[in-house]
Amino acid sequence: MRWFWIDRFTEFESGRRATGVKTVSLSEEHIHDFLPATATMPNSLIIEGMAQTAGLLAGEHYGFQESVILAKIGKVQFHARATPGDTLTYRAELTTIDESGARAEITSHIEDRLQAEMEVLFAHADIDREGAGGGLFDERDFAITLRCLGMYDVGRTADGERIKMPHHLAVAEGSVTEA
Amino acid sequence: MATSEEIFQKVQEALVEALAVDDDEVTPEATLVGDLGAESIDFLDIVFRLEKSFGISIQKGELFPEDILTNADYVVDGKINEAGLAILKERMPFADLSKFEENPEVQEFATGLTVQDMCNFVENKLNEAA
């Protein structure tokens, strides 16, 4: 099982905000393991999806040169269950970001209805590393994941320019050769 | 320039939000770690909130000098030496380090930091910026 809790970015404004969607499906195994009598997406995985939306936004801001660690969930509140057939829209906004970390506010909606809201804190790990993964994950896999999520299809800077995959990830992906 | 009272209120608000404590727990003498339950990651959260609240920029290690507390030149057998204490006092004019000096164990450093120390830090920063 791969640990992806958003399916696609629908909006991505570098360094500021992003919108991602997660479609809840009856065929997902954890739906059946969680509450046997009633198909419900676990709130912990909604938290993870919201955090991934904001965390990738924070990571992209520094070209994925830093490891972004989910450090603290300050507040989280759920207003409704998420069930198969729902599409969760996660909207993340970075309220602060610098070299030491980032703070973000994220909401989850099912259509127009507010389903959950959260404040998180990320720390940028100051570790010796081999690429953005810090040796924790493969850069080629990460690059492919970002493509699948549509980050570089919808991603824009504040000026409206398309964002590009950082060179070191593009090399790992194989879309460019080492300079 | 903000008054001491205004500074205290904004610092109090930042700590209430970051540490999920009540207003009346955040007194000037309260220690962040001992009384208010702050953990290391909370300091990053507090720094971000203070920066936003006061429009100041706080560099890494400015409030909490990790570089001194982990430097082998200043730390011997888990305690800060004379040279380390001198540098700490220079870097942290806002903090009352007298209690820490009596027993300068690195692990105890954070436990002595009070709300008043935070207010003094902010006042220092605002004076520098003015």
Interface residues (C-beta under 8 A of the other chain):
Chain A: A71 K72 G74 T95 T96 E99 S100 G101 R103 L121 A123
Chain B: E17 A18 A20 I41 D42 L44 D45 V47 F48 E51 K52 K60
